[in-house]
Amino acid sequence: MKQILVVLCVLGLLVALEPQSLAGASNKKKDVFTVRVHGEGSPEDGAKFTVPVVLLDGRQTTLSIMPLLNEHDIKSVYPFKAADGTGGAYLRLDAHGSNLLTQYSIEKMGRSSVLAVMMNGRQVANLVVDAPVRDGIFVVPSGMTMAEEARLVNAFPLMGQENSPAQKKKKQPFSPTNIMLPPKASELRNASAPPPTATAP
């Protein structure tokens, strides 16, 4: 009888702990730090490929649902403090990201096109494409919170230290679940609410 009670107690304990372990697993997925850069869409793209948003300066536009760049295009980072007290960062891109940015900036320069930077779904900065970017470095000029800076540094190697063993370990592992899946339109819409003032020069 005692053995049966012990077995029932153990089973009860396992059942009680299971939701917590599942919650832990779901929290792990939420820890993935996403960086997405969306270009402006055009009316010809249609509602399936673009979503209306309000930029940080209050202007209404549409963004392409598919990001131009994402966190898997980033090789290393260099954070800095912006003049307005928020955070900024230099993002060194890999060959794939660098080529995309170069082509896009050449095609869009002089048209007042905007690139919207999203970190974990929050609109951080808007940059006007006014010149070709050929050096493979994307600049987030401002708008990042301290938490976003910390997560960026924890997720990616620091510029100039890419070959350091300690820095190499920080790079996020490849995950097909979030590499190029476009965000839901609702996620982009929710990112329209202006956080602290942050507009690109």
C-alpha positions as CSV (number, residue, x, y, z in Angstrom):
1,M,0.0,0.0,0.0
2,K,2.8,2.4,0.9
3,Q,4.5,1.6,-2.4
4,I,1.3,2.6,-4.3
5,L,1.1,5.8,-2.4
6,V,4.7,6.7,-3.2
7,V,4.1,6.0,-6.9
8,L,1.0,8.1,-6.9
9,C,2.9,11.0,-5.1
10,V,5.7,10.8,-7.7
11,L,3.2,10.8,-10.6
12,G,1.4,13.8,-9.0
13,L,4.6,15.7,-8.6
14,L,5.6,15.0,-12.3
15,V,2.1,16.2,-13.5
16,A,2.4,19.3,-11.4
17,L,5.9,20.1,-12.7
18,E,5.1,19.5,-16.4
19,P,3.4,22.8,-17.2
20,Q,6.4,24.6,-15.7
21,S,8.8,22.7,-17.8
22,L,6.7,23.4,-20.9
23,A,6.6,27.1,-19.9
24,G,10.4,27.0,-19.7
25,A,10.6,25.6,-23.2
26,S,8.3,28.3,-24.6
27,N,10.4,31.0,-22.8
28,K,13.5,29.7,-24.5
29,K,11.9,30.2,-27.9
30,K,10.9,33.8,-26.9
31,D,14.5,34.5,-26.1
32,V,15.4,34.6,-29.8
33,F,16.4,38.2,-30.6
34,T,15.1,39.3,-33.9
35,V,16.4,42.2,-36.0
36,R,14.4,42.9,-39.1
37,V,14.8,45.7,-41.6
38,H,11.8,46.4,-43.8
39,G,11.7,48.5,-47.0
40,E,8.8,50.6,-48.1
41,G,6.3,48.9,-50.3
42,S,4.7,50.2,-53.4
43,P,1.0,50.3,-54.2
44,E,1.6,47.7,-57.0
45,D,2.8,45.2,-54.5
46,G,-0.8,44.7,-53.1
47,A,-2.1,43.9,-49.7
48,K,-0.7,40.4,-49.5
49,F,2.9,41.7,-49.6
50,T,2.6,45.1,-47.8
51,V,1.1,46.4,-44.6
52,P,0.2,50.0,-43.7
53,V,2.2,51.5,-40.7
54,V,2.9,54.8,-39.0
55,L,6.6,55.7,-39.0
56,L,8.3,57.2,-36.0
57,D,7.9,60.7,-37.5
58,G,4.2,60.2,-37.8
59,R,4.2,59.6,-41.6
60,Q,1.9,56.9,-42.9
61,T,3.3,54.5,-45.4
62,T,3.3,50.8,-46.3
63,L,6.2,48.4,-45.5
64,S,7.1,45.3,-47.3
65,I,6.1,42.3,-45.1
66,M,9.2,40.4,-46.2
67,P,12.2,41.9,-44.5
68,L,15.2,43.1,-46.6
69,L,17.6,42.0,-43.8
70,N,17.2,39.9,-40.8
71,E,19.4,38.8,-37.8
72,H,20.9,36.0,-39.8
73,D,22.6,38.5,-42.1
74,I,24.5,40.0,-39.2
75,K,28.1,39.0,-38.6
76,S,29.1,41.4,-35.8
77,V,27.9,44.5,-34.0
78,Y,29.3,47.6,-32.4
79,P,26.9,49.5,-30.1
80,F,27.2,53.2,-29.2
81,K,25.2,55.9,-27.3
82,A,23.3,58.3,-29.5
83,A,23.1,62.0,-28.8
84,D,19.5,61.7,-27.6
85,G,20.5,59.2,-24.9
86,T,19.1,56.1,-26.7
87,G,21.3,53.4,-28.2
88,G,22.6,52.9,-31.7
89,A,24.7,50.2,-33.3
90,Y,26.8,49.4,-36.3
91,L,25.8,46.1,-37.8
92,R,28.4,44.3,-40.0
93,L,26.6,42.2,-42.5
94,D,27.6,39.0,-44.2
95,A,28.1,38.7,-47.9
96,H,24.4,37.9,-48.5
97,G,23.1,40.9,-46.4
98,S,25.8,43.2,-47.8
99,N,24.8,42.5,-51.4
100,L,21.1,42.9,-50.7
101,L,21.7,46.3,-48.9
102,T,24.0,47.5,-51.8
103,Q,21.5,46.6,-54.5
104,Y,18.6,48.1,-52.5
105,S,20.4,51.3,-51.7
106,I,21.5,51.9,-55.3
107,E,18.0,51.2,-56.6
108,K,16.2,53.4,-54.0
109,M,18.6,56.3,-53.4
110,G,17.2,59.7,-54.1
111,R,13.6,58.5,-53.9
112,S,13.2,59.3,-50.1
113,S,12.6,55.6,-49.5
114,V,12.7,54.6,-45.9
115,L,14.1,51.5,-44.2
116,A,12.3,50.6,-40.9
117,V,14.4,48.8,-38.3
118,M,12.4,46.5,-36.0
119,M,13.9,44.7,-33.0
120,N,11.7,42.0,-31.5
121,G,8.8,43.6,-33.4
122,R,9.3,47.1,-32.0
123,Q,10.0,49.9,-34.5
124,V,13.4,51.3,-33.4
125,A,14.5,53.6,-36.2
126,N,13.7,54.8,-39.7
127,L,16.5,55.6,-42.2
128,V,16.1,57.5,-45.5
129,V,18.0,55.8,-48.3
130,D,20.1,58.7,-49.7
131,A,23.3,57.0,-50.8
132,P,24.6,53.6,-51.9
133,V,25.9,51.4,-49.0
134,R,28.8,49.4,-50.3
135,D,30.8,48.7,-47.1
136,G,28.4,46.1,-45.7
137,I,27.7,48.1,-42.6
138,F,24.2,49.0,-41.6
139,V,23.8,51.7,-39.0
140,V,21.0,51.9,-36.5
141,P,21.5,55.6,-35.5
142,S,19.4,55.7,-32.4
143,G,16.2,54.4,-30.7
144,M,17.5,51.3,-29.0
145,T,16.7,50.7,-25.4
146,M,19.4,49.5,-22.9
147,A,17.8,46.0,-22.9
148,E,18.0,45.9,-26.7
149,E,21.6,46.9,-26.7
150,A,22.4,44.2,-24.1
151,R,20.6,41.5,-26.1
152,L,22.4,42.6,-29.3
153,V,25.8,42.3,-27.7
154,N,24.8,39.0,-26.1
155,A,23.6,37.6,-29.5
156,F,26.4,38.7,-31.8
157,P,30.2,39.0,-31.8
158,L,31.7,42.5,-31.3
159,M,33.3,44.1,-34.4
160,G,37.0,43.5,-34.5
161,Q,36.6,40.4,-32.2
162,E,34.8,38.1,-34.6
163,N,37.6,35.5,-34.4
164,S,37.7,35.4,-30.6
165,P,36.5,32.0,-29.3
166,A,34.3,33.7,-26.6
167,Q,32.7,35.9,-29.2
168,K,32.1,33.1,-31.7
169,K,30.0,31.2,-29.1
170,K,27.5,34.1,-28.9
171,K,26.3,33.8,-32.5
172,Q,22.8,32.5,-32.6
173,P,22.5,29.0,-34.1
174,F,20.9,28.6,-37.5
175,S,17.2,28.1,-37.0
176,P,14.9,27.5,-40.1
177,T,11.9,28.5,-37.9
178,N,12.7,32.2,-38.0
179,I,15.2,32.8,-40.8
180,M,13.0,34.2,-43.5
181,L,9.4,33.8,-42.3
182,P,7.7,37.1,-42.8
183,P,6.1,38.6,-39.8
184,K,2.3,38.8,-39.5
185,A,0.8,42.0,-40.8
186,S,-0.5,42.6,-37.2
187,E,3.0,42.5,-35.9
188,L,4.1,45.3,-38.2
189,R,1.0,47.3,-37.4
190,N,1.7,46.9,-33.7
191,A,5.2,48.2,-34.3
192,S,3.9,51.5,-35.5
193,A,3.4,53.1,-32.1
194,P,6.1,55.6,-31.7
195,P,8.6,54.8,-28.8
196,P,11.2,57.4,-27.7
197,T,11.9,60.0,-30.5
198,A,14.3,58.4,-32.9
199,T,14.6,59.5,-36.5
200,A,17.5,58.9,-38.8
201,P,19.3,61.9,-40.2
